[in-house]
Amino acid sequence: MTDRRTLANAIRFLSIDAVQAANSGHPGAPMGMADIAEVLWRGVLRHNPENPQWANRDRFVLSNGHGSMLIYSLLHLTGYDVTIDDLKSFRQLHSRTPGHPEYGYTAGVETTTGPLGQGLANAVGMALAERTLAAQFNRDQFPIVDHYTYCFAGDGCLMEGVSHEACSLAGTLGLGKLIVFYDDNGISIDGDVRGWFSDDTPARFESYGWQVIRGVDGHDATEVETALKTARQETSRPTLICCRTVIGFGSPNLAGSEKTHGAPLGDAEIQATRDAMGWSYGPFEIPADIQSAWDAKAQGAKAQAEWDQLFADYQKQYPDLASEFERRIQGDLPQKALPAFDKAIAETQSESPKLATRKASQNAIEVVAKLFPETLGGSADLGHSNLTVWPECQANSQDNPGGNYMHYGVREFGMCALMNGIALHGGFLPFGGTFLIFMEYARNAVRMAALMKQRVIYVFTHDSIGLGEDGPTHQPIEQLASLRSTPGLETWRPCDTTETFVAWKEAVSYQGPTALALSRQGLANQPRAAQQVADIARGGYVLKKETSALELILIATGSEVELAVAASESLGGGVRVVSMPSTSRFDREDAAYKEAVLPASCTKRLAIEAGHPDGWYKYVGLNGDVIGMQTFGESGPGGDVMKHFGFTVDHVVSKAKAL
Ligand SMILES: Cc1ncc(C[n+]2csc(CCOP(=O)(O)OP(=O)(O)O)c2C)c(N)n1
């Protein structure tokens, strides 16, 4: 029987050799965490390498994503579809082993990590999803949802503020099946962390309400195993296992040094490490006995077969619940939901009063929650401002783990990173609200949702200077432009109830994230024919057609659509008003549709939006103009602020006439 250190060395040398071959990468963390990984992945982790999608697998997140060769080695050794050739092409273009673990590129990678701290927050989201799904679907004798979420995190993850947001909430929620290994090696890129990181990390996590297992020797498999056992026995608190480790463990001259963090060891040191560790095999060579000791395929197939049997019995007893579970895990929409949504949209067109779009969104959420039982809403402590609460929603908590509404607290970044974890886990349609301006606190998690193509919906209210009195700290200027420039993120800024309903319908059916930018102030519902209602989903459409030869096009979004319509009335019959709630959606339309909405022959075009103007020039062209915001706003009643910055009929009319 091969000893555990030797098994762990397989990870070390695959990592060392791949980094050396790529001439770039991070060997230190995999070398330091190899012994911990060996304990977790050989025997404890319940997974099936031949079916990485198995619904009840344990989730594993490498939050210190720079140590990507650790997870690639583990996936290869345990039998996932990650070959030795994949490891040899580490960090090469189009390989399945990119520099940082990327969701969708490599079988077994559960989330994209690299932006430190966020993987940990994703893991909290996964553990929350597991508990919520379990509460909704498990029945007596049928724990069909019953898995752990494990996470590796380094000093960098714990220095990042988002780790506080996520772990504080995990403690309050009592997520007992979340187990985090802290790689306490005392080193980050600049060297010994004591100069910049002197927190009492165990005490910090204890204060969050976590079980903390202190002082584990991360190179002693028995100690790690005992800690893991203790962690798994605690079911009402998450656990942090603090492991003292040595970065670059095994390298005779570089172990313990930041020099191993992010650079190849070099041929001479690699040979010295081989000699010191008694590893007599060549680069990328794993002897058969070591390979078979790692192979988890049979174990995984057995674990899944047991679960399959459990699920088959569950199916017999609860056929409807079982098919609903399968639908939710696959992320399919309920069959009747979209036609029902269309009916709700049509109703808004015939009977909506003047409403703020945040209020219209609340009405839409009521429809969404009824049609989509997978809805898991929430807000970062602005539920009654964002209007994300709906009459039947139930707060999710330790006492009510099946609840469909999350009080995320004042934690925008944590909320958005958790939502990514929830979406990745599967079974849910997460949405979360905050003010549009505080999207900036969450910015990188929004970007990660787009990068991973996760269906997450952001309810960003108070979408312009029109919010008024709270002033420039709260008034978004450049945020819409920033959201619109994010690849794969759909941004909608609807002008009334009907557009808001359409935006929600598009958001729930889009495989990627959607940002809804919603007004605080009331907006009248615009008249539309059925075809115009249908065209909203195309992102831009003719809301008010000219009644004589076309002379001028006014393009607007959100609260400025009303203004454009009013200005068009003063400007005469040759004016067309185009409402463009989603530029990215409109951009994907074919040329004929775009030409029908914005005919090239009409070069007099004016765009109006109370946000940064730059993005609008591609629609108005060189002869056009934009009324937007290039300064910060001001505090004052919303109407006065809008007037002060030129969002008036007179100003629109005079700008239009000047074209
Ligand atoms: C948000 C973020 N900031 C900065 C970085 C760049 N970075 C990558 S690793 C690292 C240091 C991490 O230190 P630690 O977690 O202790 O990792 P170790 O050196 O032990 O491998 C930094 C600053 C990053 N990846 N993400």
The ligand as a Gaussian input file, in Angstrom:
#p B3LYP/6-31G(d) Opt

LIG

1 1
 C       -9.100000      39.935000      -5.821000
 C       -7.698000      39.544000      -6.147000
 N       -6.704000      40.389000      -5.836000
 C       -5.431000      40.070000      -6.148000
 C       -5.137000      38.901000      -6.779000
 C       -3.705000      38.568000      -7.183000
 N       -3.192000      37.497000      -6.287000
 C       -3.192000      36.223000      -6.661000
 S       -2.629000      35.201000      -5.465000
 C       -2.354000      36.490000      -4.415000
 C       -1.805000      36.241000      -3.031000
 C       -2.562000      35.183000      -2.347000
 O       -1.951000      34.802000      -1.180000
 P       -2.366000      33.424000      -0.528000
 O       -3.810000      33.264000      -0.551000
 O       -1.702000      33.363000       0.801000
 O       -1.783000      32.370000      -1.516000
 P       -0.411000      31.569000      -1.425000
 O        0.677000      32.567000      -1.582000
 O       -0.392000      30.928000      -0.115000
 O       -0.481000      30.624000      -2.571000
 C       -2.703000      37.686000      -5.018000
 C       -2.561000      39.004000      -4.375000
 C       -6.206000      38.056000      -7.087000
 N       -6.028000      36.906000      -7.716000
 N       -7.471000      38.388000      -6.731000

